[in-house]
Amino acid sequence: MASRTAAAPARTRRSCVPELHLPRHSVALLAWLQLAAWPAHALNPVTLEATVAGGVYRVKFDAVVDAPIDRVASVLVDFVGYAALDPRIRASEVMGSAADGAPLLKTRIRACAAFFCRDIRRVERITMSDGVLVATTLPGESDLRSSVARTEWRAEGGRTRIRYEAEFVPDFWVPALVSRRYAAPMLRESVLQLFRNVEERAREP
């Protein structure tokens, strides 16, 4: 049997928040401000790889930085300034020279991946030639069994191509979960940040 009471019409609840209507020129201005907030250029590597296998950590980087080669070179060979380029480096100093006159660079590093952090001592022998820098760790004075990093740079128009490769073996225990899952992403991010900072420093007036 049908109900004698007619169904009450549903009420529409109105929001207490007033609607915002912007003129077209204001919408365009907001869009422009959003775009302006992004950097005018970004470092886009051609290669950015990191692997961990058999206790050996490897990283490879290749990119063109938007700065002239002389400015980039001056940043790369400013050894004392490395702490300002790499957030992992807490201190860097030239502690003398090897028997052949090659500079010896001492750095103190705070390396972290996920829940694991470690303070690392590193002493490297630096060799340089035209557009090439090779840093070889001295194991007896470092927390690394072995480590070699090679940086190359050359001009490409008004910009500079940088190629960087490093391989190292820690002389301390690293949890298997960290080396298997977290170390490679950390290496990629830290190397990318390093060369972003190189580019930024080389572009300073």
C-alpha positions in Angstrom: 0.0 0.0 0.0 1.3 3.4 -0.9 2.1 5.8 1.9 -0.3 8.7 2.3 2.6 11.0 3.2 4.3 12.6 0.2 8.1 12.3 0.1 9.8 15.6 1.1 12.0 17.1 -1.5 15.7 16.6 -0.9 17.5 19.7 0.3 20.7 20.9 -1.3 23.3 21.9 1.1 25.3 24.9 0.1 28.9 25.4 0.9 29.6 28.1 3.4 32.9 28.8 1.5 32.4 31.6 -1.0 33.2 30.8 -4.6 36.3 32.5 -5.9 36.0 34.0 -9.3 39.3 35.4 -10.7 39.5 37.6 -13.8 41.3 36.1 -16.7 44.3 38.3 -16.3 44.7 37.2 -12.7 44.6 33.5 -13.7 47.3 34.2 -16.3 49.4 36.0 -13.7 49.2 33.0 -11.3 50.2 30.6 -14.0 53.2 32.8 -14.9 54.3 33.0 -11.2 54.1 29.2 -11.0 56.4 28.9 -14.0 58.7 31.5 -12.7 59.2 29.6 -9.5 60.9 26.8 -11.4 64.6 27.2 -12.2 65.4 28.6 -15.6 67.6 25.6 -16.3 68.1 22.2 -14.8 71.0 19.7 -15.0 69.8 16.7 -17.0 72.4 14.0 -17.0 72.9 11.9 -20.1 74.2 9.1 -17.8 73.6 8.6 -14.1 74.2 5.1 -12.9 75.1 3.5 -9.6 75.5 -0.2 -8.8 76.6 -2.3 -5.8 77.9 -5.8 -6.5 80.2 -8.0 -4.6 81.0 -5.3 -2.1 82.1 -2.9 -4.9 80.3 0.4 -5.3 80.3 2.1 -8.7 78.9 5.3 -10.0 78.9 6.9 -13.5 77.8 10.4 -14.5 77.8 12.3 -17.8 76.2 15.7 -18.3 76.6 19.1 -19.9 76.6 21.9 -17.3 75.5 25.4 -18.3 78.8 27.1 -17.5 82.1 27.9 -19.3 84.9 25.5 -19.0 87.3 27.8 -17.2 84.8 28.5 -14.5 84.0 24.8 -14.1 87.6 23.8 -14.0 88.3 26.3 -11.2 85.5 24.8 -9.1 86.7 21.2 -9.7 90.2 21.9 -8.6 89.3 24.0 -5.6 89.9 21.1 -3.2 89.3 23.1 0.0 85.9 24.1 -1.4 84.6 20.5 -1.8 82.7 20.7 1.5 80.5 23.4 0.0 79.8 21.3 -3.1 79.0 17.9 -1.5 76.7 17.8 1.5 78.3 14.5 2.6 81.8 16.2 3.0 82.1 17.8 6.4 85.7 19.0 6.0 88.4 18.9 3.3 92.0 20.1 3.4 95.2 19.6 1.4 97.6 17.9 3.9 100.8 18.1 1.9 102.1 16.2 -1.1 103.2 12.8 -2.0 106.9 12.0 -2.9 106.2 12.8 -6.5 104.6 16.1 -5.6 101.0 15.1 -6.1 98.6 16.8 -3.7 97.2 14.7 -0.8 93.6 15.6 0.0 92.1 14.7 3.3 88.3 14.6 3.6 85.9 13.7 6.4 82.6 12.3 5.1 79.3 11.6 6.7 77.6 9.0 4.5 74.1 7.9 5.2 71.7 5.5 3.4 68.3 4.8 5.0 68.9 4.0 8.7 72.7 3.5 8.4 75.2 6.3 8.8 79.0 6.2 9.0 81.8 8.8 9.4 84.5 8.1 6.9 88.1 9.2 6.8 89.6 9.5 3.3 93.1 10.5 2.1 93.5 10.7 -1.7 96.4 11.3 -4.0 95.4 13.7 -6.7 96.8 13.7 -10.2 95.8 16.3 -12.8 96.3 16.8 -16.5 94.5 18.9 -19.1 90.8 18.4 -18.3 91.4 15.3 -16.2 91.5 14.8 -12.4 92.1 11.4 -10.8 91.8 10.8 -7.1 93.2 7.6 -5.7 92.6 6.7 -2.0 95.5 5.6 0.2 94.0 2.6 2.0 96.3 2.7 5.1 95.1 6.2 5.9 91.4 5.8 5.0 88.3 3.9 5.9 88.3 2.4 2.3 90.1 -0.6 1.1 90.3 1.0 -2.4 88.8 3.9 -4.2 89.4 5.6 -7.5 87.5 8.6 -8.9 88.1 10.1 -12.4 86.6 13.4 -13.5 87.0 14.7 -17.1 85.7 17.9 -18.6 85.8 19.6 -22.0 84.2 22.5 -23.6 81.0 22.2 -25.7 80.3 25.6 -27.1 79.9 28.0 -24.1 79.1 25.1 -21.8 81.1 22.2 -20.4 80.7 18.4 -20.6 81.6 16.5 -17.4 82.2 12.8 -17.2 82.7 11.3 -13.8 83.3 7.7 -12.7 84.1 6.3 -9.3 84.6 2.9 -7.8 85.3 2.1 -4.1 85.3 -0.7 -1.6 84.5 0.2 2.1 86.8 -1.1 4.8 83.9 -1.3 7.3 80.7 -3.4 7.7 77.6 -2.3 5.8 74.3 -4.0 6.5 73.2 -6.2 3.6 69.8 -4.5 3.3 71.5 -1.1 2.9 73.9 -2.2 0.3 71.3 -4.1 -1.6 68.4 -1.6 -1.5 69.5 1.9 -0.5 73.1 2.5 -1.3 72.7 2.9 -5.1 69.9 5.4 -5.0 71.8 7.4 -2.4 74.9 7.4 -4.6 72.9 8.6 -7.6 71.3 11.4 -5.7 74.5 12.6 -4.0 76.5 12.6 -7.3 73.6 14.5 -9.0 73.5 17.1 -6.2 77.3 17.4 -6.3 77.4 18.4 -10.0 74.3 20.6 -9.6 76.3 22.5 -7.0 79.4 22.6 -9.3 77.2 24.2 -12.0 75.7 26.7 -9.6 79.1 27.7 -8.3 80.6 28.0 -11.8 77.7 30.3 -12.8 78.2 32.7 -9.9 79.2 36.2 -11.1 
